[in-house]
Amino acid sequence: MTDADLERRLAERPRVEPPADLGPRVLAAVRDVRDRRPAPAFDGWSWAALAAAVLLAVNLSMSVSADADWDFTNTPPERDVTELRKLAPDLPDAELRRQALLTRAAAGLTPAALPARTHRPEEPDRCDAR
């Protein structure tokens, strides 16, 4: 059987046509389902959660903007490089500049206490009733 014979046989086979009212029936069924679905209720707790999320976002953005350093002059850290050169004269200039930039970046960090190690395996727990 050649390709032409196959195409001819496929074209000659009977076709099943959909009913004429299929499209309107499908659209009516979809419309009925859509209309029966209840609208999502936005109760008081949902409004409270939304308000809390908005207040948290505003609070965080205000905190960040209040703590931001708005000095965008981007002056080169040459003074820091000369001070570091006095402390470590054997370091190359590129490393001194890198250390000066790191020092300047670390100077803007918020200080925080490191968490202390509270449990020592060799000591019994304070809550131990032995």
Phi and psi in degrees as GROMACS dihedral restraints (atoms count N, CA, C in turn):
[ dihedral_restraints ]
;  ai    aj    ak    al  type     phi  dphi    fc
    3     4     5     6     1   -91.5    20    10
    4     5     6     7     1   173.1    20    10
    6     7     8     9     1   -64.4    20    10
    7     8     9    10     1   -37.0    20    10
    9    10    11    12     1   -65.4    20    10
   10    11    12    13     1   -40.6    20    10
   12    13    14    15     1   -63.5    20    10
   13    14    15    16     1   -41.8    20    10
   15    16    17    18     1   -63.5    20    10
   16    17    18    19     1   -44.1    20    10
   18    19    20    21     1   -63.6    20    10
   19    20    21    22     1   -40.0    20    10
   21    22    23    24     1   -64.0    20    10
   22    23    24    25     1   -44.8    20    10
   24    25    26    27     1   -65.7    20    10
   25    26    27    28     1   -37.1    20    10
   27    28    29    30     1   -67.2    20    10
   28    29    30    31     1   -37.8    20    10
   30    31    32    33     1   -70.6    20    10
   31    32    33    34     1   -28.8    20    10
   33    34    35    36     1   -84.3    20    10
   34    35    36    37     1   -15.0    20    10
   36    37    38    39     1   -68.4    20    10
   37    38    39    40     1   152.2    20    10
   39    40    41    42     1   -71.0    20    10
   40    41    42    43     1   139.5    20    10
   42    43    44    45     1  -103.5    20    10
   43    44    45    46     1   140.9    20    10
   45    46    47    48     1   -97.9    20    10
   46    47    48    49     1   115.0    20    10
   48    49    50    51     1   -89.5    20    10
   49    50    51    52     1   139.8    20    10
   51    52    53    54     1   -70.0    20    10
   52    53    54    55     1   154.5    20    10
   54    55    56    57     1   -61.1    20    10
   55    56    57    58     1   153.5    20    10
   57    58    59    60     1   -67.0    20    10
   58    59    60    61     1   -28.3    20    10
   60    61    62    63     1   -95.9    20    10
   61    62    63    64     1    16.2    20    10
   63    64    65    66     1   -65.1    20    10
   64    65    66    67     1   -46.2    20    10
   66    67    68    69     1   -60.3    20    10
   67    68    69    70     1   -51.9    20    10
   69    70    71    72     1   -62.2    20    10
   70    71    72    73     1   -33.1    20    10
   72    73    74    75     1   -66.4    20    10
   73    74    75    76     1   -42.8    20    10
   75    76    77    78     1   -64.5    20    10
   76    77    78    79     1   -44.9    20    10
   78    79    80    81     1   -62.9    20    10
   79    80    81    82     1   -39.8    20    10
   81    82    83    84     1   -66.3    20    10
   82    83    84    85     1   -39.1    20    10
   84    85    86    87     1   -65.9    20    10
   85    86    87    88     1   -41.8    20    10
   87    88    89    90     1   -65.0    20    10
   88    89    90    91     1   -41.1    20    10
   90    91    92    93     1   -62.9    20    10
   91    92    93    94     1   -40.8    20    10
   93    94    95    96     1   -63.8    20    10
   94    95    96    97     1   -43.4    20    10
   96    97    98    99     1   -65.6    20    10
   97    98    99   100     1   -41.8    20    10
   99   100   101   102     1   -63.9    20    10
  100   101   102   103     1   -40.0    20    10
  102   103   104   105     1   -73.5    20    10
  103   104   105   106     1   -28.0    20    10
  105   106   107   108     1   -78.0    20    10
  106   107   108   109     1   -22.7    20    10
  108   109   110   111     1   -70.8    20    10
  109   110   111   112     1   126.6    20    10
  111   112   113   114     1   -71.9    20    10
  112   113   114   115     1   147.2    20    10
  114   115   116   117     1   -69.2    20    10
  115   116   117   118     1   143.3    20    10
  117   118   119   120     1   -64.2    20    10
  118   119   120   121     1   130.6    20    10
  120   121   122   123     1   -83.4    20    10
  121   122   123   124     1   134.0    20    10
  123   124   125   126     1  -110.4    20    10
  124   125   126   127     1    91.0    20    10
  126   127   128   129     1   -84.9    20    10
  127   128   129   130     1  -174.8    20    10
  129   130   131   132     1   -63.1    20    10
  130   131   132   133     1   -37.0    20    10
  132   133   134   135     1   -68.1    20    10
  133   134   135   136     1   -34.0    20    10
  135   136   137   138     1   -66.1    20    10
  136   137   138   139     1   -41.2    20    10
  138   139   140   141     1   -64.9    20    10
  139   140   141   142     1   -38.6    20    10
  141   142   143   144     1   -65.4    20    10
  142   143   144   145     1   -41.5    20    10
  144   145   146   147     1   -65.7    20    10
  145   146   147   148     1   -40.5    20    10
  147   148   149   150     1   -64.4    20    10
  148   149   150   151     1   -43.4    20    10
  150   151   152   153     1   -64.1    20    10
  151   152   153   154     1   -39.9    20    10
  153   154   155   156     1   -64.5    20    10
  154   155   156   157     1   -40.7    20    10
  156   157   158   159     1   -65.8    20    10
  157   158   159   160     1   -40.6    20    10
  159   160   161   162     1   -65.2    20    10
  160   161   162   163     1   -44.5    20    10
  162   163   164   165     1   -63.3    20    10
  163   164   165   166     1   -38.6    20    10
  165   166   167   168     1   -64.9    20    10
  166   167   168   169     1   -43.0    20    10
  168   169   170   171     1   -64.6    20    10
  169   170   171   172     1   -41.9    20    10
  171   172   173   174     1   -64.9    20    10
  172   173   174   175     1   -42.6    20    10
  174   175   176   177     1   -61.6    20    10
  175   176   177   178     1   -46.4    20    10
  177   178   179   180     1   -63.5    20    10
  178   179   180   181     1   -43.3    20    10
  180   181   182   183     1   -67.3    20    10
  181   182   183   184     1   -37.6    20    10
  183   184   185   186     1   -67.6    20    10
  184   185   186   187     1   -38.2    20    10
  186   187   188   189     1   -64.5    20    10
  187   188   189   190     1   -42.7    20    10
  189   190   191   192     1   -66.3    20    10
  190   191   192   193     1   -43.7    20    10
  192   193   194   195     1   -70.3    20    10
  193   194   195   196     1   -30.6    20    10
  195   196   197   198     1   -72.4    20    10
  196   197   198   199     1   -29.7    20    10
  198   199   200   201     1   -91.6    20    10
  199   200   201   202     1    -5.6    20    10
  201   202   203   204     1   -73.5    20    10
  202   203   204   205     1   144.9    20    10
  204   205   206   207     1   -89.9    20    10
  205   206   207   208     1   112.7    20    10
  207   208   209   210     1   -91.2    20    10
  208   209   210   211     1    16.9    20    10
  210   211   212   213     1   -89.3    20    10
  211   212   213   214     1    95.7    20    10
  213   214   215   216     1  -100.7    20    10
  214   215   216   217     1    37.5    20    10
  216   217   218   219     1   -74.6    20    10
  217   218   219   220     1   -26.9    20    10
  219   220   221   222     1    55.2    20    10
  220   221   222   223     1    44.6    20    10
  222   223   224   225     1   -71.3    20    10
  223   224   225   226     1   142.6    20    10
  225   226   227   228     1   -68.2    20    10
  226   227   228   229     1   146.9    20    10
  228   229   230   231     1   -83.6    20    10
  229   230   231   232     1    48.2    20    10
  231   232   233   234     1   -66.3    20    10
  232   233   234   235     1   -37.4    20    10
  234   235   236   237     1   -64.5    20    10
  235   236   237   238     1   -39.5    20    10
  237   238   239   240     1   -66.4    20    10
  238   239   240   241     1   -36.3    20    10
  240   241   242   243     1   -64.5    20    10
  241   242   243   244     1   -42.3    20    10
  243   244   245   246     1   -66.6    20    10
  244   245   246   247     1   -36.4    20    10
  246   247   248   249     1   -68.0    20    10
  247   248   249   250     1   -39.3    20    10
  249   250   251   252     1   -69.2    20    10
  250   251   252   253     1   -31.7    20    10
  252   253   254   255     1   -63.8    20    10
  253   254   255   256     1   -33.2    20    10
  255   256   257   258     1   -67.4    20    10
  256   257   258   259     1   -34.5    20    10
  258   259   260   261     1   -80.4    20    10
  259   260   261   262     1   -35.4    20    10
  261   262   263   264     1  -136.4    20    10
  262   263   264   265     1    81.4    20    10
  264   265   266   267     1   -71.3    20    10
  265   266   267   268     1   -15.8    20    10
  267   268   269   270     1   -85.7    20    10
  268   269   270   271     1    -8.3    20    10
  270   271   272   273     1   -77.8    20    10
  271   272   273   274     1   143.8    20    10
  273   274   275   276     1   -69.6    20    10
  274   275   276   277     1   162.9    20    10
  276   277   278   279     1   -61.6    20    10
  277   278   279   280     1   -38.8    20    10
  279   280   281   282     1   -63.3    20    10
  280   281   282   283     1   -41.1    20    10
  282   283   284   285     1   -69.0    20    10
  283   284   285   286     1   -38.7    20    10
  285   286   287   288     1   -62.2    20    10
  286   287   288   289     1   -42.4    20    10
  288   289   290   291     1   -64.9    20    10
  289   290   291   292     1   -39.7    20    10
  291   292   293   294     1   -64.1    20    10
  292   293   294   295     1   -43.7    20    10
  294   295   296   297     1   -64.9    20    10
  295   296   297   298     1   -36.2    20    10
  297   298   299   300     1   -66.4    20    10
  298   299   300   301     1   -40.5    20    10
  300   301   302   303     1   -65.9    20    10
  301   302   303   304     1   -40.5    20    10
  303   304   305   306     1   -65.6    20    10
  304   305   306   307     1   -38.5    20    10
  306   307   308   309     1   -64.9    20    10
  307   308   309   310     1   -41.6    20    10
  309   310   311   312     1   -65.8    20    10
  310   311   312   313     1   -39.1    20    10
  312   313   314   315     1   -68.0    20    10
  313   314   315   316     1   -39.6    20    10
  315   316   317   318     1   -70.9    20    10
  316   317   318   319     1   -23.6    20    10
  318   319   320   321     1   -67.8    20    10
  319   320   321   322     1   -24.6    20    10
  321   322   323   324     1   -88.7    20    10
  322   323   324   325     1    -1.5    20    10
  324   325   326   327     1   -75.9    20    10
  325   326   327   328     1   149.8    20    10
  327   328   329   330     1   -79.3    20    10
  328   329   330   331     1   127.5    20    10
  330   331   332   333     1   -69.2    20    10
  331   332   333   334     1   142.0    20    10
  333   334   335   336     1  -143.1    20    10
  334   335   336   337     1   143.2    20    10
  336   337   338   339     1   -74.8    20    10
  337   338   339   340     1   141.0    20    10
  339   340   341   342     1   -77.3    20    10
  340   341   342   343     1   140.0    20    10
  342   343   344   345     1   -67.4    20    10
  343   344   345   346     1   132.9    20    10
  345   346   347   348     1   -80.0    20    10
  346   347   348   349     1   150.6    20    10
  348   349   350   351     1   -81.9    20    10
  349   350   351   352     1   113.8    20    10
  351   352   353   354     1   -95.2    20    10
  352   353   354   355     1   -21.6    20    10
  354   355   356   357     1  -110.8    20    10
  355   356   357   358     1   122.8    20    10
  357   358   359   360     1  -112.3    20    10
  358   359   360   361     1   125.1    20    10
  360   361   362   363     1   -60.6    20    10
  361   362   363   364     1   -28.8    20    10
  363   364   365   366     1   -77.5    20    10
  364   365   366   367     1   -14.7    20    10
  366   367   368   369     1  -104.4    20    10
  367   368   369   370     1   142.8    20    10
  369   370   371   372     1   -70.1    20    10
  370   371   372   373     1   155.9    20    10
  372   373   374   375     1   -64.1    20    10
  373   374   375   376     1   148.6    20    10
  375   376   377   378     1   -66.4    20    10
  376   377   378   379     1   -26.4    20    10
  378   379   380   381     1   -85.3    20    10
  379   380   381   382     1    -3.2    20    10
  381   382   383   384     1   -72.1    20    10
  382   383   384   385     1   131.9    20    10
  384   385   386   387     1   -96.0    20    10
  385   386   387   388     1    27.8    20    10
